[in-house]
Amino acid sequence: MPDTDPSVIEPTPEALEFMYAFPRRHPELSALRVTNTLQKAVLLAAFALLVICFLLDWTATLIVLNGFFLAFYLVMMAFKAYLIDLSVSARRELAFTPDDIARLKDDELPLYTILVPLYHEAESLARLLEGLRALDYPKDKLDILWLLEEDDEETRRAVELTDLPRYVRIVVTPDAHPKTKPKACNLGLAMARGEYLVVYDAEDRPEPDQLKKALLGFGECGEEVVCLQAKLDFYNQRQNLLTRWFTTDYAIWFDLFLPGLDHLEAPIPLGGTSNHFKVAELRKLLGWDPYNVTEDCELGVRLATSGRKTRMIDSTTWEEACSRLSYWVRQRSRWTKGYIQTYLAQQRWPFRLLGRLGLLRTLAFHIMVGGTFVCLLVNPIYWALTLLWFTFRWETFGELFPYPLIVWGLLCLFVGNFLFVYAAVLATYKRGYYDLVKFCLLVPLYWIITSIGAWKGFVQLLGRPSYWEKTRHGLDLRAGARRAGT
């Protein structure tokens, strides 16, 4: 970027230092280390014990393991059914009418900072500007920071050729390890001028009144609420089968699970975008963990363990659903890897976690964070066992399911799968996507590719824990151009 460009802001030494403030101040909670010494010792001891048990009686060992995982599945199914019931029985999100919004006076609104991390996003700049200009908020009270990467010459050149509004500032993040979105957001947080702050991605189209709804939400809640999470949805739901499934996935998460967690005041794994914060409180928390590749989930959990609260607001940000399988698997692998990082970081002091959250909210953390990646990793094993049983009818498999495990297994197979297919139908119908309901019957195929992404993330955790698998945006634009040319 040219030095004469007034929109380019040079980071201060204090801002550069703030990028790594959290892992320096709280290394025990950071993903800088995947596991600490105690965790490594426990894992090695558990593995050694498992090997010994296999050598002594491998059948009994497999039965015990099977019983443990089946019991876990049953608890997870019951808890998620409970969340769904909470979400559909009453409105849990903060909702505001047009009259409520109209009562806000522009001259009394506070300065609002918007962070937009950009990396290889040249194709998305025009759409990004369109979405930002559409925001129903006084432009002289917007402080928008585009966070570029030093080595991303393509996006930087595209920004140079873009006529930027005066309320957009450019900050270049130094090319240093780790190259992650949370590191860039920390730099933006350090340089934010606003009283409130929201993170948007390059392809986002937030509802125009979302900032005002967030202000009303903060005004309605107590001081302990420092984060508001908007819902996420896709504007290219029908681009192909993958985007249809992905839309259903998001509908379940943001319409059926998170509102229930909101009601329970349990840790809410934040979405990667459209989370609104009180800037002063976020700085006290030292922002995001730059080494965690699912920084939204990590911060959502840390908000809860610090005594702060997150609420959901009834506002939607439209995103681009990843429409190409290779990029989708990369994105899913990163999410799974970050969930494992978050879980391991919080489990370094499990009794402290229990003391801060209480029993029910700790259970919610174990199921929604730990259970998410455990199920994705274990599911293929049970699918393979089921397939082998129906194909070969090996009696050895039957020995692994003595009574009552056979009953538990049948509940998981039939009731569990019905529950999650039903949740997909319910969530899709709730959003009004009636034509997508029939595709919910095929979501078991979607679960297969989700597990593939999860295993990829798990393996990558062992060698490249902070590697950021970039999601490619603008694929819907290319698809639209191809269709227009036919």
N, C-alpha and C positions, 0 to 999 in steps of 0.2 A: 504494500500500500504506500502511496506517496506520502512523504512527511508533511506536505503542504495541505493535505486533506483535513479540514477542520473536524470531520466526523471521526477521525482516528484518534483514540485516546491512548496515551502511553500508560501502561500499568505502573503504579507506584511500587517501591520496594515492599511496603507493608502489604499491598494487595498480592504481590507475588508470593510472599511468605504465607499468606492466609490460605493459599491453595492446599498446603500440606498441614494446616493447623490441627485438624482433627487427629490424624494418625500420630502426630508428634505429641499431642497432649494426652491422647487416649489410645496408646498402641494396643492395649488389651482388647479393644472393641473394633479395631480396624482389620480389614482384609489384607493388610500389608503382610501378615503371616496367616497362612491358611489354618494352621493349628498351632497351639502352644505346646510346651514340653509335656505338660500333664495330659493333654488330649492325645498326643502321640503315644505316650506310655499306655494310656487306657485302650486305645485302638489296637496297639500291638499286643497287649495282654488279652484283649477280647479275641483277636485273631488266633493267638496261640491256644487259647482255651477251646476255640471252635475246632481247630485241627486235632487237638487231643480227643475231644468228644467224638469226632468223626472216626478216629482210629479205634476208639473203644467200642462204639456202637453207632454206626452211621445212620441206621434206620431211626433209632430213637432221637438222634440229633435233628434229623430232617423233620420229624414229626413235631418236635418242640418249636423249631423255626417256623414251620408251617402254621402252627397254632398261634404263634406270636403275630405273624403278619395277617392272618385272617381276623384275629381279634382287633388288630389295628384298623383293618379295612372296615369292620363293623362300626367301630367308634367313629371313624371319619365319616362314614355314610350317615350315621345318626346325627352327627353335629352339623353336617352340611344340609341335611333335611331340615334341621332346626333353624339354620340361617335362612333358608328359603321361606319357611313359614313366617319368620319374623319380617322378611322383606315384602311379602305379598299381603300380609294381614293388615298392614297400615303403612302410610307413607313415613319413611324414616329420614329422607333427605330434607335439607332446608330448602323450602320453596317460597318463591315470591311472585307476586302478581305484577302486571304492567303498571298498575296504580302505585304499588310500593316503589317501583323503580322511578316513576315519574316524580315522586316527592323528593328525590335527591336533587340538590341544586348544584349545578356545575361549578360555581365559584367557591363552593364549600368542600369539593372533593379533594382528597389528598393526592400527592404525587405517587404514581404507581410505576414500579419498575417491571419490565418484561425482559426475561433472559431468553435468548434464542441461540443455543449452541449449533454451530454449522460446521460440517465436515464433509467435503465432497458433495455439496448441495447446490451446485450452480444451476441445475435445471429447476430447482424449487423456488428460486428467489422471487420470480414474478408472482407466483401464487402466494408466497409468504407476505409480500408487501400488500397484496390485495386483501388478505385476511386481517392484517394489522390496521390498514386504513379503514376497514369496515367496523372497527370497534367503536361502540357508542360510549366514548369517553373523551373529555376535552384533550385535544392533542398537545396543548401546552402543559398538560399535567401527566404526560406520558414520558417515561425514561426507558427507552428501548435499547438494549445492548445486544448487538450481534457479536457472538463470541466465535471468532475465526481461529484456525490453527495455523501456526507459522509455516508448516510445510505444505499447506493446501493451496498451491498456487492457482489451481483452476478456479476455486470459489473466490479467492481474493481478486483475481482478474475480473470475474463476473461482477463482483461488488463494485469495483472501480468504474465499470461501465453502467452502473445502475444509478438513477437519479433518486437519491435517498431523501426522505423528509428530514427536517431539522431535528426531529425528536429521536432519530436513530443514531446511536453512537457505535463505533466499531472498536472492538478490543481484540488484540491478537494474543492468543495463548502461546507461550513459549513451547518449542518442540522439545519436550522432556518427558521422561517416564513418570507415571504411566500416561498413555494417550487415551484419556477417558473423558466422557461427558461430565461426570461430577467434578473433575479437576477444573474444567473450563467454567462450570457453574460457580465453583468457589471463587474464582477470579471475578466473575460477574457480581457475586454477592458482596465481595469486598468493595467493589466500585459502585454499587447501587446507591442511588440518591433517594429512592422512594421510601415511603413508610410501609408499603406493602409490595409484594413481589410475586410474580407467577413465572413458571417455566413453560415455554412452548417449543415444539419441534418445528423444523423447517416446513413440513407439509401441513401443519395444523390450520384448521379453520374454526376458531372458537365462535360460539354464538356471540353476536355483537354486544349483548348486554351482560356478558359473563363477569366482567370486572365489577360492575355495579352490584350484581347479585352477590359477589364475594364480599363486598363492603357491607351490604345489608346482613349477610351471614355473620361476619365478625361482630357487627353491632348487636346482633340478637343473642350471641353466645357470650359466655363468661370469659374472663381473662385467660383461663387455662386452655381455651381453644386457640391454637396458633396456626393451624393448617386446615384448609378446606380443599377437598378433592372433588373436581367436576367429573362427570361421566365422559367416557370416551366411546366414540363410534366411528364408523368408516363411511366415506362417501363413494367408495367403489365396491360396495358389497357384492354386486352381481357381475364383477369382471370375469371371474371364473369360479370353479368349484372350491378352490382353496380360500378365496376371499369370502365366499358364502360361509364356509366353516369357521373362518376366523371371526366373522361378524357374530356368529352364534356364541363363540368362545367369549368374546368381549361382553356380550349381552348377559351371559351367565354371571361373569365376574362382577360387572358394575351394577347390574340390576337385581341380582339375587343374593350374592354373597356379601359384597361390601356394605350395602345398607344394613344387613343384619349385624355385621361387625360394628358398625356405627352405633346401633342401638345398644349393644353389649359394652360399648366403650372399650373394645378390644383393640389390639394393634391392627392398624389398617395398612397393608402393603400398598403403598401409593402407586399410582400409575406414573409412567415416565414423563408425563406432561400434564399441564392444567392443574397443578397443585399450587394453591395460593398460600402465601405465608406472611406473617408479621416479621418484617425484616429484623427488628431488634432481637426477637426471640430466636430466629434462625441463626443469627450471628452468635448468640450465647451458646448455641449447640455446636458452633464451629462448622456449620454447613454440612456438606456431604463428605462421605468417605471416598477419596479419590481412587482408592484401590479396589473398591467394590463395583463390579460391572452391572449390578442391578441396584443402583444407588437409591432408587425410589423406595424399594422394599425396605432396605436397610434403614433409611431415614424414618420411614413410617413406624418401624418397630422402636427405634431410638426415641422418637417423640413420646411414645407410650411409656417406655421405661423411665423417662425423665419426669413423668408426672404431667406432661402436656397432652392435649387431646386433639384429635382430628375428626372433622365432620364431613359428610357428603353434602354437596349442593346439587339442586336439580337444574343443572345446566350442562350442555353437551359441547364437546370439542370434536370436530370431525377430522379424522386422520385418513391416511392412505393405508389400506390393508396390503401387506406384502403379498404380491400375486405370483411370485416365482418361487418354486419349492426350494431351490438351493439357498436363496437369501432368507426364506422363512425358517429353514432349519438352523441357519447361522444365528438368527435372532433368538429362536427358542433355546438354543444351546447357551447363549449368553445369559438369558433370563434364569435358566436352571442353575448355571454356575453361580450367579449372584445370590440366588436363594440359598444354596449350600454355604456360600461365604457368610451370609447373614446369620444363618442358623448356627454355624460353628462359632462365630464371634460371640453370639449371645450365650452359647452353651459353655463358655469358659468359666462362667460363674452361675451355674443353674439355680442354686438356692437364692442367690441375690435376685435373679430374674423372677422367681416365684414370690419372693417377698415384695417386690415392687409391683407386680401385676396382679397377684392373687391367683387362686386356683383356676377359675373359669377362664380368665383372660390368658393365663399361661397355657391352658389347654388349647385355646384358640390359636396361639402362636405356634404350638407344636403341630397342629393340624394344618393350618393355612400356609405356614412356611416350611416346616420340616416335612409334613405329610405330602405336600405338593410334589417335591422332588423324589421322595421315597416311593410314592405310588408310580410315578413316571418311570422310575428305574426298575421296580419290581414287576410291574404289569406284564412286560414281555415274557418273563419267566412263567407266570401263570397261564398266559395265552399259549405258550409252547406246551406246557403240561396238559392243558385241556385238549389241544390239537392231537398230541401224541396218544392221549387216552382214547379219544374217539376214533383214532385211526388204527391203533394197534391193540387196544384193550390190555395193556401190560398189567399184570397183577401187582407188580412192584409199586405202581402209582397208587393202586388202591390201598396199599398198606400205609401210605402217607396221610390218608384221610379216614382215620377211625372215628367212630361216633364219640363226641359231638362235632368233630371237625368237618365231617361230610355235610352236616347241616349248615355249619357256618359257611362252608365253601359254596353250597347251593344258594344260600342267601346272597352272598357276594356276587355270584354269577348271574342270578336272575333278578333279584330285588335291586341289587346295586346298579347293574347295567340299566335296568328299567328306570331307576331314579335319575340317573344322569342323562339318559336320552329324554326323559320327561322334562328335566330341567332345561335342556336345550330347546325343546318345543315351547315350553312356558316362556322362557326368556325371549325367544324370537317372536312369539305371538305378542308378548307384552310390548315390544317395540314397534309393533305394527307391520312387521316384515312377513306377511302371511304367505307370500310366495316362496319364502325360504324354509317354511316349516317342514316341507317334505324332505329337504336335504338333511334335516336333523336325524333321520333314520339311518344315515350313512356315517354319523359321527364316530362310530367305532374305528373306521378307517383313518379318521383324523387323529384319534388317540394313538394309533400306530406310529404315524410320522412325528407326533409330539414326543413319544418315547425315544425315537431315533435322535431327535434333537437333544433330549435330556442326557442320553448316554454320551453324545458328543461333548456336551458341556462338562459332564463328570470326568471324562478322560482328559479333557483340556485343563481342568482344574489342577491335575497332578503336575503338569509341566508349564502351563502358561496361565496362571490364575488371574492376572490382571489384563490379559489380552482382550481388547474390545472388538467383538465381531460386528462390523458395521452393517446396518440395515440400509439397503439401497432404496432410495425414494425416486419418484418420477416415473416408475414403471407403468402406472396407469395412463400417464400422458403419452408415453410411447405407444401403448396399446390403442389409445384413442386415435393417435395419428395414423396408425396402420389401418384401423377400421375406416377412417375417413378417406384413405387413399384407395380403398377397394371398391 
